[in-house]
């Protein structure tokens, strides 16, 4: 079967990898303590204690990552599927659904899967290296999804994106992807310079992931034709 026909058949079946990643993150979240739906983790103080232990087990703890423990080096992978709250999960999955589908179509399924896992791992490891003394666990697919945004900017800069901006009273406005994504990157840059190493949003992981995604897409696909096509996204307070 020719490459062209394989691409057509993959497109007909939809963004399988994107949907599988979303499903995996949702299943892990629902069975974890942060969802509040699993009675095995208890309630009240017991739930809070279980949540802390859970995040330290499966998340990236910077001051443990470089101790030489093989288990610790697996945490940048496991942390990609762990989220700290419903808002954290839904915000990340929204971005992955909107931007991941078209990026997967452009890259192809196997390449997209490897791309998401590798960039997500590197983004979390880079954050841990920058805050090597921190004992706070880092979880979420933010770094990987930021890489998807970076790749999207490189591959489909003229795709028009419908965005909702809080400071414009959430009016749905359509802009080229390059405007929306560069604006998002600028916000991350400003926030990263104001952030500390404590609990909160890992803006540095966003910046690293976005940069890795853009550079990879530029190096890998710079000689191919860029595509401009419509897309719909919702940009608000949720951070990927």
C-alpha positions as CSV (number, residue, x, y, z in Angstrom):
1,X,0.0,0.0,0.0
2,X,1.4,3.4,-0.9
3,X,2.2,6.1,1.6
4,X,-0.6,8.2,0.1
5,X,-3.3,5.6,0.7
6,X,-2.0,4.9,4.2
7,X,-2.4,8.6,5.0
8,X,-5.9,8.7,3.6
9,X,-7.0,5.7,5.6
10,X,-5.5,7.1,8.8
11,X,-7.3,10.4,8.3
12,X,-10.6,8.5,7.7
13,X,-10.2,6.8,11.1
14,X,-9.6,10.1,12.8
15,X,-6.9,11.1,15.4
16,X,-6.6,7.7,17.1
17,X,-3.5,8.6,19.1
18,X,-5.0,11.9,20.3
19,X,-8.2,10.2,21.5
20,X,-6.2,7.4,23.1
21,X,-4.1,9.8,25.1
22,X,-7.1,11.7,26.2
23,X,-8.8,8.5,27.3
24,X,-5.8,7.4,29.1
25,X,-5.4,10.6,31.1
26,X,-9.1,10.6,31.9
27,X,-9.1,7.0,33.2
28,X,-6.0,7.5,35.3
29,X,-7.6,10.7,36.8
30,X,-11.0,9.0,37.5
31,X,-9.3,6.2,39.4
32,X,-6.9,8.5,41.3
33,X,-7.5,10.5,44.4
34,X,-7.9,13.9,42.7
35,X,-11.2,13.0,41.1
36,X,-12.8,12.3,44.6
37,X,-14.7,9.4,43.0
38,X,-12.5,6.5,44.2
39,X,-13.6,5.5,47.8
40,X,-10.4,3.6,48.3
41,X,-8.6,6.9,49.0
42,X,-11.0,7.9,51.8
43,X,-12.4,11.4,52.5
44,X,-11.4,14.5,54.2
45,X,-7.9,14.5,55.7
46,X,-7.3,10.9,54.5
47,X,-8.1,11.9,50.9
48,X,-5.6,14.8,51.2
49,X,-2.9,12.6,52.6
50,X,-3.5,10.0,49.9
51,X,-3.4,12.6,47.2
52,X,0.0,13.9,48.4
53,X,1.4,10.4,48.5
54,X,0.0,9.6,45.1
55,X,1.5,12.6,43.4
56,X,4.9,12.0,45.0
57,X,4.8,8.4,43.8
58,X,3.8,9.0,40.2
59,X,4.8,12.7,39.7
60,X,8.2,14.2,39.2
61,X,9.9,15.3,42.4
62,X,12.9,17.4,41.3
63,X,15.1,16.7,44.4
64,X,14.6,12.9,43.8
65,X,15.0,12.8,40.0
66,X,18.8,13.1,39.9
67,X,19.5,10.8,42.8
68,X,20.2,7.9,40.5
69,X,17.1,5.9,41.3
70,X,15.8,4.1,38.2
71,X,12.2,4.5,39.5
72,X,12.6,8.2,39.7
73,X,13.6,8.4,36.0
74,X,10.3,6.8,35.1
75,X,8.3,9.6,36.8
76,X,8.5,12.1,33.9
77,X,6.7,9.5,31.9
78,X,4.1,8.5,34.5
79,X,3.5,12.2,35.4
80,X,2.2,12.9,31.9
81,X,-1.0,10.9,32.7
82,X,-1.6,12.3,36.2
83,X,-3.5,15.5,36.9
84,X,-4.1,17.4,40.0
85,X,-7.8,18.6,39.6
86,X,-10.8,18.5,37.3
87,X,-9.9,21.9,35.9
88,X,-6.3,20.8,35.3
89,X,-7.5,17.7,33.5
90,X,-10.2,19.4,31.4
91,X,-8.0,22.3,30.4
92,X,-5.2,20.1,29.2
93,X,-7.5,17.7,27.4
94,X,-9.3,20.5,25.6
95,X,-6.0,21.8,24.2
96,X,-4.9,18.3,23.3
97,X,-8.2,17.6,21.5
98,X,-8.2,20.8,19.5
99,X,-4.5,21.1,18.5
100,X,-3.5,17.4,18.8
101,X,-5.9,16.1,16.1
102,X,-4.5,18.2,13.3
103,X,-0.9,17.8,14.4
104,X,-1.3,14.0,14.5
105,X,-2.8,14.1,11.0
106,X,0.2,16.1,9.8
107,X,2.9,14.0,11.5
108,X,1.3,10.5,11.3
109,X,0.2,8.4,14.2
110,X,3.5,6.6,15.3
111,X,5.6,9.8,14.9
112,X,3.0,11.8,16.8
113,X,2.9,9.4,19.7
114,X,6.7,9.3,20.0
115,X,6.8,13.1,19.7
116,X,4.3,13.6,22.5
117,X,6.0,11.2,24.9
118,X,9.5,12.4,24.3
119,X,8.8,16.1,24.4
120,X,6.6,15.7,27.5
121,X,9.4,13.7,29.2
122,X,12.1,16.3,28.3
123,X,9.9,19.3,29.4
124,X,9.3,17.8,32.8
125,X,13.0,16.8,33.2
126,X,14.1,20.3,32.2
127,X,11.8,21.8,34.9
128,X,13.2,19.4,37.5
129,X,16.7,20.3,36.5
130,X,15.9,24.0,36.9
131,X,14.4,23.5,40.3
132,X,16.6,20.6,41.5
133,X,16.1,21.4,45.1
134,X,12.3,21.4,45.1
135,X,10.4,18.7,46.9
136,X,7.1,19.5,45.3
137,X,5.7,16.9,42.9
138,X,5.0,18.0,39.3
139,X,2.2,16.3,37.4
140,X,0.3,16.8,34.2
141,X,0.6,16.6,30.4
142,X,1.3,20.3,30.2
143,X,4.8,20.1,28.8
144,X,3.7,17.6,26.1
145,X,0.7,19.6,25.1
146,X,2.8,22.7,24.9
147,X,5.0,20.8,22.5
148,X,1.9,20.1,20.4
149,X,1.1,23.8,20.3
150,X,4.7,24.6,19.2
151,X,4.5,22.0,16.4
152,X,1.0,23.3,15.4
153,X,2.4,26.8,15.1
154,X,5.2,25.6,12.8
155,X,3.0,23.3,10.7
156,X,-0.2,25.2,10.5
157,X,0.5,28.9,11.3
158,X,-2.4,30.2,9.1
159,X,-5.1,27.9,10.5
160,X,-7.8,30.1,11.9
161,X,-8.5,29.5,15.6
162,X,-11.7,30.6,17.4
163,X,-10.6,31.8,20.9
164,X,-12.4,33.1,24.0
165,X,-10.4,35.8,25.8
166,X,-11.5,36.7,29.4
167,X,-10.4,40.3,29.1
168,X,-12.7,40.6,26.0
169,X,-15.7,39.3,27.9
170,X,-15.3,35.8,26.4
171,X,-16.4,37.0,22.9
172,X,-15.6,34.3,20.3
173,X,-13.1,35.8,17.9
174,X,-11.2,34.1,15.1
175,X,-7.5,34.7,14.6
176,X,-4.7,33.0,12.7
177,X,-3.1,30.3,14.8
178,X,0.3,32.1,14.9
179,X,-1.3,35.1,16.6
180,X,-3.1,33.0,19.3
181,X,-0.1,30.7,20.0
182,X,2.5,33.5,20.1
183,X,0.3,35.4,22.5
184,X,0.0,32.2,24.6
185,X,3.8,31.8,24.6
186,X,4.3,35.4,25.6
187,X,1.9,34.9,28.6
188,X,3.9,31.8,29.6
189,X,7.1,33.7,29.4
190,X,5.9,36.5,31.6
191,X,4.4,34.1,34.1
192,X,7.5,32.0,34.2
193,X,9.6,35.0,35.3
194,X,7.2,35.6,38.1
195,X,6.7,32.0,39.2
196,X,8.5,30.3,42.1
197,X,9.4,26.6,42.5
198,X,6.5,25.9,44.8
199,X,3.1,24.4,44.0
200,X,1.4,26.0,41.0
201,X,1.6,26.0,37.2
202,X,4.9,24.9,35.8
203,X,5.3,27.6,33.2
204,X,8.9,26.7,32.5
205,X,7.8,23.2,31.4
206,X,5.4,25.0,29.1
207,X,8.1,27.1,27.5
208,X,10.5,24.2,27.1
209,X,7.8,21.9,25.6
210,X,6.6,24.6,23.2
211,X,10.2,25.3,22.1
212,X,11.0,21.6,21.6
213,X,7.8,21.1,19.6
214,X,8.4,24.1,17.3
215,X,12.1,23.2,16.7
216,X,11.3,19.6,16.0
217,X,8.6,20.4,13.6
218,X,10.8,23.0,11.8
219,X,13.7,20.6,11.5
220,X,11.6,17.6,10.5
221,X,9.1,19.3,8.2
222,X,10.7,22.5,7.1
223,X,11.1,21.3,3.5
224,X,7.5,20.3,3.2
225,X,4.5,22.6,2.4
226,X,2.9,24.2,5.4
227,X,-0.9,23.8,5.6
228,X,-3.5,26.4,6.4
229,X,-6.9,25.1,7.4
230,X,-9.7,26.0,9.8
231,X,-9.6,24.9,13.4
232,X,-11.7,25.7,16.5
233,X,-10.2,26.2,19.9
234,X,-11.2,27.7,23.2
235,X,-8.5,29.8,25.0
236,X,-9.3,31.0,28.5
237,X,-7.9,30.8,32.0
238,X,-7.0,27.1,31.7
239,X,-3.4,26.5,31.1
240,X,-2.1,23.4,29.3
